[in-house]
Amino acid sequence: MAKTKISYTCRACGAIAPKWSGQCADCEEWNTLEESVAVVSANKPAARFQGYAGQSTVTSIEDVSLEVEPRRSTGLSELDRALGGGIVAGSVTLIGGDPGIGKSTLLLQCMAAISAEYSSLYVTGEESLQQVTLRARRLGLPAKNLRLLTETCVESITAHARADQPQIMVIDSIQTVYTDAMQSAPGSVAQVRESAAHLVRFAKQSNIAMFVVGHVTKEGALAGPRVLEHMVDTVLYFEGDTNSRYRVIRAIKNRFGAVNELGVFVMEETGLKGVKNPSALFLSRHEEPVAGSVIMVTREGSRPLLVEAQALVTGSHSSYPRRVTLGLEQNRLNMLLAVLQRHASVTLHDQDVFINIVGGVRISETAADLPVLIAAISSFRDIILDNKLAIFGEVGLSGEVRPVSNGQERLTEAAKHGVTRAIVPHANKPRGKIDGLEVIPVKRLADALEQI
């Protein structure tokens, strides 16, 4: 006879504990243990973990046959870029984002575009078949060859997929799928982990390219155990404001391409359309030069981007001046302001400093250090900067301007968009002359401030 076994699973790290406690012993997070119930046979242990790694035989690496297969295009160039060039057979891609950001719309467009060439299956557990069909018709998608399935049991989904034999498959979403091996409710930590493991194993064994939609928490992280991101091959985050037309899809993990690749979309009546020139999108192009606005050249994956960094420095009426950043790490801003005070004799301890990266882009690289400081100085002293000036460079704690990667490509991209002057680290000085661009190399932060 089968019996039930109760355990507690951490929704942060996926660790399993025999009893509940307020803090997870592995990741030390508080109030993350959730009860999960599994059905275990009394005669023999459960065999649901068998076959996770495929055939259990020892093979020489020279005997492994590699079938070079070209990537399959999704029909959306920006999504292909985020995936590293297209879809890889047998890969599992996890797409997360806020509600209403456009995850289902993007995947429906992708499946409709490739269904004419490849067999596809769209599995929905959140919407009915009529709702999916209504959206496809509203967007005007050529989805005649697209096949739909409404199911939430992972065993039934894989059974239908074995009979239908699709080449590309979508699961929308992993939080609605459950497995009969667990008695927990759909969406719980145990159900998400076991269902994802079942789907990943099925995709690898049947060589099906699979997209899985995942919900996010209020902090913006993917809901469910963190082990979910380790199971899949690619993790994409859909970013953007639901009140804005623009969306950004970013690759956080990719076993078949570069991470931090960026795809930019604009939401229209007919769905999401790729933006071929995102630099023009993120630049406001003021009619007249204004103080506190600087064009910075950042790099997302393999693509250089021109982004406008805005700063507002105003007197503070509080004993604790505010430091607010949008699109930039706040701790780094505090460090840069300390460097500015120590090595440029500019004191902002009684000023509120607000930094905004225009367009909703999140900058994580250090090339934004120098333009952020220049923008802050421009706002503080009301210095109007030329709107055809571009700046990039890392600022060290001793006040030196350090080089960043791919400086030549950044300058070439800046010249394409009408930039005539560029302040760059001395080590990033180009070997040859770039037509229409005056490059000003600097070694110290004080040298950069003299140029403005």
Buried (B, 14 or more C-beta within 10 A) or exposed (E): EEEEEEBBBBBBBBBBBEEEEEEBEEEEBEEBBBEBBBBBEEEEEEEBEEEEEEEEEEEEEEEEEEEEEEBBBBBBEBBBBBBBBBBBBBBBBBBBBBEEBBBBBBBBBBBBBBBEEBBBBBBBBBBEEEEBBEBBEEBEBEBEBBBBBBBBBBBBBBEBBEEEEBBBBBBBBBBBBBBEBBBBEBBBBBBBBBBBBBBBBBBBEBEBBBBBBBBBEEEEBBBBBBBBBEBBBBBBBBBBEEEEEBBBBBBBBBEBBBBBBBBBBBBEEEBBBBBEEBBEBBBBEEEEBBBBBBBBBBBBBBBBBBBBBBBBBEEBEEEEBEBEBBBBEEEBBEBBBEBBEBBBEBEBEEBBBBBBBBBBBBBEBBBBBBBBBBBBBBBBEEBEBEBBBBBBBBBBEEBBBBBBEBBBBBBBBBBBBBBEBBBBBBEBBBEEEBEEBEBBBBBBBEBBBEEB
